Amino acid sequence: MAKWQYTKGLHEVGNGLYAYLLPDGGWGWSNAGLIVDGEETVLIDTLFDLPLTRDMLSTMRDAVPAAKDIGRLINTHANADHVWGNQLVTDAEIIASTGCAEEFDHFPPSRLEEMMANAKNLGVLGEFLDHCFAPFDFSGIELTPPTTTFDDRMSLTCGDREIELYNVGPAHTRGDILTHLPGDRLIFTGDIIFNGGHPVIWDGPIANWQKACDIILSLDADVVVPGHGPVTDKAHVRVFKGYLDYIEAETRKCFDAGLSEWDAACEISLADYDTWGDAERLIGNVYALYREFRADGSEPEVMPVFEEMARFHKEIILPRLAAG
């Protein structure tokens, strides 16, 4: 049995430390965190839409009276499922990396709302959008960006608790933060760690992501709260880093052999990770790694890669799942 239950809602993972979990951890179903000491509180991330974030904040305030007045909000990165509820945390200082702030408005909520409304006319992409995002409500979201940014490291306190922030991006995104509480031996990783699902490299380079895993492993932390999936520990961080090492090595072989991104993704075995969800993200990772191998320094294009993931999901992953 897992040490921590993986059920929706607020879970105490330390004295005054909480993880808010959203199973199953797939597309849009992210985790958040809450740090409490006396009357001071720090929130780690908001959720994908306003109804989910309202429900989370209500749950936190019912369980922890100090959460009625959240003074600081840390955004671990700029992906929508970690920041689109920011507007509901009124009057809070919003802390993020410079990279997070730079890409905060790269994909406005109105665009996804429009795409969802038009999904039936978008073919394979529309089917995949429904598969990923049909449960969410993207109406009424107003981007609420960071008010305080940093480049490398930042130290702060919550009451008497010490909090150390590490900017480890660009990796998953342009600016990813690790939130470490050394006195509590706990770390909130944002999407530097996924548990139970394939990650996706939106930015890279993968070496920064691997280095971020090494940083986690070097820190005093018995409890690891990932950006998606169940609460875990360093043993899973080693497994996760092994995945990154594996896809880099296998993708390099395919690149050197002259395979296309599509053929490479079809060639790479995921047998050791067959219990992990969202396997279509592999092709997104292949595209990111091919860009690295080509030394292509241009801005990554999200939608063309997402469209390839949609196609890969329909043509490759669903038939594999059907075949057992």
C-alpha positions as a printed NumPy array, in Angstrom:
array([[  0.   ,   0.   ,   0.   ],
       [  1.235,   3.455,  -0.855],
       [  2.484,   5.542,   2.046],
       [  0.215,   8.442,   1.034],
       [ -3.32 ,   8.046,  -0.264],
       [ -3.942,   9.276,  -3.788],
       [ -7.417,  10.734,  -3.57 ],
       [ -8.805,  14.096,  -4.581],
       [ -8.414,  16.811,  -2.006],
       [ -6.191,  18.065,   0.79 ],
       [ -3.648,  15.735,   2.388],
       [ -1.361,  16.587,   5.299],
       [  2.165,  15.556,   4.308],
       [  3.93 ,  17.14 ,   7.276],
       [  3.161,  19.297,  10.277],
       [  1.399,  22.258,   8.706],
       [  2.306,  21.076,   5.198],
       [ -0.342,  19.994,   2.713],
       [ -0.643,  18.626,  -0.785],
       [ -3.822,  19.17 ,  -2.764],
       [ -4.121,  16.29 ,  -5.227],
       [ -6.183,  15.848,  -8.389],
       [ -6.224,  12.246,  -9.635],
       [ -5.589,  10.829, -12.119],
       [ -2.745,  13.268, -12.711],
       [ -3.22 ,  13.324, -16.494],
       [ -3.683,  16.317, -18.78 ],
       [ -4.802,  19.254, -16.587],
       [ -5.136,  17.28 , -13.351],
       [ -2.32 ,  18.885, -11.367],
       [ -1.268,  19.118,  -7.733],
       [ -0.865,  22.158,  -5.5  ],
       [  0.562,  22.71 ,  -2.035],
       [ -0.01 ,  24.713,   1.125],
       [  2.558,  25.759,   3.749],
       [  1.245,  27.008,   7.115],
       [  3.024,  28.367,  10.159],
       [  0.946,  30.252,  12.713],
       [ -1.098,  32.827,  10.814],
       [  1.177,  32.837,   7.749],
       [  0.464,  30.785,   4.65 ],
       [  2.141,  30.147,   1.304],
       [  0.269,  28.505,  -1.563],
       [  2.131,  26.478,  -4.195],
       [  0.307,  26.82 ,  -7.532],
       [ -3.334,  27.185,  -8.464],
       [ -5.32 ,  24.876, -10.747],
       [ -6.464,  24.692, -14.371],
       [ -9.76 ,  26.524, -14.104],
       [-11.72 ,  28.713, -11.722],
       [-14.203,  26.091, -10.421],
       [-11.375,  23.715,  -9.489],
       [ -9.395,  26.485,  -7.815],
       [-12.443,  27.76 ,  -5.888],
       [-13.088,  24.242,  -4.63 ],
       [ -9.45 ,  23.864,  -3.594],
       [ -9.322,  27.199,  -1.774],
       [-12.627,  26.462,  -0.009],
       [-11.313,  23.068,   1.11 ],
       [ -8.102,  24.624,   2.384],
       [ -9.911,  27.388,   4.275],
       [-12.286,  24.918,   5.907],
       [ -9.402,  22.723,   7.045],
       [ -6.846,  25.413,   7.876],
       [ -8.247,  28.716,   9.203],
       [ -5.029,  30.593,   8.352],
       [ -5.636,  29.803,   4.666],
       [ -8.42 ,  32.389,   4.624],
       [ -5.673,  34.955,   4.049],
       [ -2.977,  33.586,   1.733],
       [ -0.114,  36.061,   1.695],
       [  2.107,  34.471,  -0.942],
       [  1.554,  32.305,  -3.988],
       [  4.436,  30.512,  -5.682],
       [  3.909,  29.53 ,  -9.32 ],
       [  6.238,  26.633, -10.096],
       [  6.016,  27.331, -13.845],
       [  3.742,  28.96 , -16.413],
       [  1.701,  25.976, -17.628],
       [ -2.005,  26.744, -17.474],
       [ -2.898,  23.926, -15.086],
       [ -0.67 ,  25.547, -12.45 ],
       [ -1.546,  29.237, -12.882],
       [ -4.976,  29.839, -14.434],
       [ -6.616,  30.079, -11.008],
       [ -4.27 ,  32.84 ,  -9.79 ],
       [ -6.923,  35.575,  -9.921],
       [ -8.788,  33.915,  -7.038],
       [ -5.872,  34.365,  -4.632],
       [ -6.528,  38.059,  -4.141],
       [ -3.903,  40.457,  -2.757],
       [ -1.213,  37.784,  -2.618],
       [  2.372,  38.327,  -3.675],
       [  2.888,  35.973,  -6.63 ],
       [  6.428,  34.622,  -6.831],
       [  7.906,  32.911,  -9.891],
       [ 11.067,  32.608, -11.906],
       [ 11.885,  35.176, -14.558],
       [ 11.38 ,  32.513, -17.218],
       [  7.91 ,  31.739, -15.904],
       [  6.973,  35.409, -16.071],
       [  8.336,  35.733, -19.602],
       [  6.093,  32.999, -20.993],
       [  3.116,  33.594, -18.733],
       [  0.86 ,  34.873, -21.514],
       [  2.169,  32.615, -24.284],
       [ -1.166,  30.796, -24.572],
       [ -4.223,  32.799, -23.457],
       [ -7.253,  31.059, -21.89 ],
       [ -9.529,  32.553, -24.545],
       [ -7.705,  30.592, -27.232],
       [ -8.248,  27.247, -25.527],
       [-11.869,  28.154, -24.749],
       [-12.414,  28.926, -28.451],
       [-10.709,  25.708, -29.551],
       [-12.838,  23.632, -27.194],
       [-16.02 ,  25.289, -28.486],
       [-14.918,  24.43 , -32.036],
       [-13.487,  20.972, -31.264],
       [-15.995,  19.084, -33.412],
       [-14.628,  20.869, -36.483],
       [-10.96 ,  20.192, -35.727],
       [-10.777,  16.511, -36.665],
       [ -8.186,  14.435, -34.834],
       [ -7.012,  17.486, -32.894],
       [-10.574,  18.159, -31.719],
       [-11.004,  14.568, -30.584],
       [ -7.793,  14.826, -28.583],
       [ -8.788,  18.18 , -27.08 ],
       [-12.028,  16.583, -25.86 ],
       [-10.086,  13.622, -24.505],
       [ -7.752,  15.904, -22.557],
       [ -9.809,  18.932, -21.582],
       [-13.553,  18.267, -21.788],
       [-13.97 ,  18.207, -17.96 ],
       [-12.609,  21.745, -17.526],
       [-14.3  ,  25.152, -17.711],
       [-12.1  ,  27.851, -19.232],
       [-14.573,  30.703, -18.984],
       [-13.867,  33.843, -16.962],
       [-10.127,  33.293, -16.556],
       [ -8.036,  36.455, -16.335],
       [ -4.293,  35.919, -16.503],
       [ -2.786,  37.083, -13.205],
       [  0.995,  37.11 , -13.608],
       [  3.8  ,  37.031, -11.037],
       [  4.546,  40.178,  -9.07 ],
       [  7.976,  39.06 ,  -7.813],
       [ 10.532,  37.198,  -9.906],
       [ 14.037,  35.808,  -9.453],
       [ 16.688,  34.261, -11.672],
       [ 18.596,  31.658,  -9.672],
       [ 17.64 ,  31.134,  -6.021],
       [ 15.379,  32.855,  -3.542],
       [ 14.975,  32.377,   0.198],
       [ 11.826,  33.235,   2.126],
       [ 10.036,  32.255,   5.291],
       [  6.553,  31.256,   6.314],
       [  6.445,  31.989,  10.013],
       [  9.522,  30.203,  11.327],
       [  9.768,  27.853,   8.356],
       [ 12.605,  28.337,   5.892],
       [ 11.728,  27.967,   2.215],
       [ 14.346,  27.703,  -0.526],
       [ 13.355,  28.238,  -4.149],
       [ 15.554,  26.884,  -6.941],
       [ 15.079,  27.972, -10.547],
       [ 16.003,  24.862, -12.552],
       [ 14.627,  25.911, -15.924],
       [ 14.565,  25.981, -18.805],
       [ 13.635,  22.301, -18.59 ],
       [  9.964,  21.238, -18.676],
       [  9.197,  24.914, -19.374],
       [ 11.246,  28.1  , -19.62 ],
       [ 11.293,  28.638, -15.836],
       [ 10.675,  25.732, -13.421],
       [ 10.904,  26.123,  -9.629],
       [ 11.67 ,  23.607,  -6.902],
       [ 10.269,  24.609,  -3.495],
       [ 12.306,  23.013,  -0.721],
       [ 11.586,  23.14 ,   3.008],
       [ 14.888,  21.937,   4.501],
       [ 13.667,  21.914,   8.087],
       [ 10.729,  19.701,   7.118],
       [ 12.596,  17.477,   4.644],
       [  9.957,  18.078,   1.984],
       [ 10.002,  19.389,  -1.573],
       [  7.28 ,  20.56 ,  -3.953],
       [  8.702,  19.882,  -7.414],
       [  6.109,  21.313,  -9.783],
       [  6.287,  19.501, -13.117],
       [  9.957,  18.657, -12.763],
       [  8.559,  15.387, -11.388],
       [  5.552,  13.489, -12.748],
       [  4.417,  10.331, -10.967],
       [  2.432,   7.814, -12.978],
       [  2.46 ,   9.736, -16.244],
       [  4.854,  10.569, -19.038],
       [  6.323,  14.06 , -18.828],
       [  6.568,  16.396, -21.795],
       [  9.521,  18.574, -22.719],
       [  8.046,  21.898, -23.798],
       [ 11.378,  23.728, -23.671],
       [ 14.429,  21.756, -22.635],
       [ 17.281,  21.129, -22.78 ],
       [ 16.845,  17.72 , -21.259],
       [ 20.216,  18.095, -19.488],
       [ 18.7  ,  20.818, -17.294],
       [ 15.836,  18.485, -16.382],
       [ 18.266,  15.689, -15.517],
       [ 20.299,  18.156, -13.444],
       [ 17.104,  19.234, -11.644],
       [ 16.509,  15.605, -10.667],
       [ 20.059,  15.473,  -9.314],
       [ 19.395,  18.608,  -7.272],
       [ 16.321,  16.987,  -5.729],
       [ 18.331,  13.873,  -4.924],
       [ 21.025,  16.002,  -3.275],
       [ 18.618,  17.846,  -0.983],
       [ 17.322,  16.792,   2.417],
       [ 13.847,  15.641,   1.419],
       [ 11.982,  12.527,   2.48 ],
       [  8.676,  13.666,   0.955],
       [  8.369,  14.634,  -2.705],
       [  5.159,  16.307,  -3.904],
       [  5.141,  16.081,  -7.708],
       [  3.306,  18.351, -10.11 ],
       [  1.111,  15.441, -11.182],
       [  0.393,  12.109,  -9.537],
       [  0.75 ,  10.645,  -6.044],
       [  3.025,  11.998,  -3.33 ],
       [  6.268,  10.053,  -3.431],
       [  9.925,   9.985,  -2.352],
       [ 13.411,  10.007,  -3.823],
       [ 13.145,   6.438,  -5.067],
       [ 10.671,   7.616,  -7.683],
       [ 12.872,  10.594,  -8.555],
       [ 15.574,   8.093,  -9.524],
       [ 13.076,   6.161, -11.652],
       [ 11.922,   9.369, -13.281],
       [ 15.459,  10.475, -14.069],
       [ 16.044,   7.033, -15.542],
       [ 13.162,   7.684, -17.92 ],
       [ 14.738,  10.94 , -19.061],
       [ 18.087,   9.197, -19.57 ],
       [ 16.378,   6.398, -21.507],
       [ 14.411,   8.533, -23.929],
       [ 17.449,  10.715, -24.591],
       [ 19.616,   7.703, -25.455],
       [ 16.958,   5.979, -27.558],
       [ 16.017,   9.142, -29.401],
       [ 19.682,   9.833, -30.165],
       [ 19.994,   6.385, -31.772],
       [ 16.982,   7.108, -33.963],
       [ 18.269,  10.56 , -34.889],
       [ 21.681,   9.18 , -35.83 ],
       [ 19.957,   6.507, -37.937],
       [ 18.126,   9.196, -39.913],
       [ 14.611,   8.343, -38.724],
       [ 11.885,  10.969, -38.732],
       [ 10.41 ,  12.122, -35.438],
       [  7.294,  10.029, -36.086],
       [  9.24 ,   6.867, -36.929],
       [ 11.491,   7.411, -33.921],
       [  8.535,   7.662, -31.548],
       [  7.086,   4.48 , -33.027],
       [ 10.445,   2.718, -32.709],
       [ 11.146,   3.529, -29.044],
       [  9.851,   0.868, -26.668],
       [  7.897,   2.004, -23.631],
       [  7.591,  -1.482, -22.159],
       [  9.283,  -0.455, -18.921],
       [  6.799,   2.416, -18.545],
       [  3.613,   0.711, -19.73 ],
       [  1.724,   1.68 , -16.561],
       [  2.405,   5.395, -17.093],
       [ -0.379,   7.476, -18.61 ],
       [ -0.327,   9.969, -21.49 ],
       [  2.167,   7.999, -23.57 ],
       [  1.458,  10.233, -26.57 ],
       [  3.783,  12.738, -24.937],
       [  6.689,  10.603, -26.128],
       [  6.467,  12.123, -29.592],
       [  6.548,  15.604, -28.066],
       [  9.744,  14.611, -26.289],
       [ 11.217,  13.236, -29.495],
       [ 10.5  ,  16.527, -31.258],
       [ 12.169,  18.454, -28.418],
       [ 15.231,  16.204, -28.465],
       [ 15.552,  16.362, -32.256],
       [ 15.587,  20.148, -31.957],
       [ 18.434,  19.836, -29.465],
       [ 20.363,  17.4  , -31.636],
       [ 20.022,  19.793, -34.578],
       [ 21.117,  22.714, -32.372],
       [ 17.9  ,  24.474, -33.364],
       [ 17.696,  27.519, -31.092],
       [ 14.403,  28.841, -32.435],
       [ 11.347,  29.303, -30.217],
       [  9.557,  25.959, -29.645],
       [  6.164,  25.768, -31.363],
       [  3.582,  24.244, -29.048],
       [  0.556,  23.682, -31.272],
       [  2.228,  21.739, -34.114],
       [  3.749,  19.372, -31.55 ],
       [  0.423,  19.071, -29.718],
       [ -1.223,  18.171, -33.026],
       [  1.363,  15.435, -33.524],
       [  0.589,  14.134, -30.026],
       [ -3.098,  14.043, -30.99 ],
       [ -2.312,  11.985, -34.078],
       [  0.067,   9.704, -32.149],
       [ -2.594,   9.157, -29.486],
       [ -5.169,   8.078, -32.086],
       [ -3.013,   6.1  , -34.489],
       [ -0.489,   4.496, -32.135],
       [ -1.438,   4.656, -28.451],
       [ -5.151,   3.786, -28.641],
       [ -4.537,   0.706, -30.816],
       [ -1.797,  -0.429, -28.427],
       [ -4.164,  -0.068, -25.491],
       [ -6.918,  -1.925, -27.343],
       [ -4.523,  -4.767, -28.125],
       [ -3.587,  -5.032, -24.44 ]])
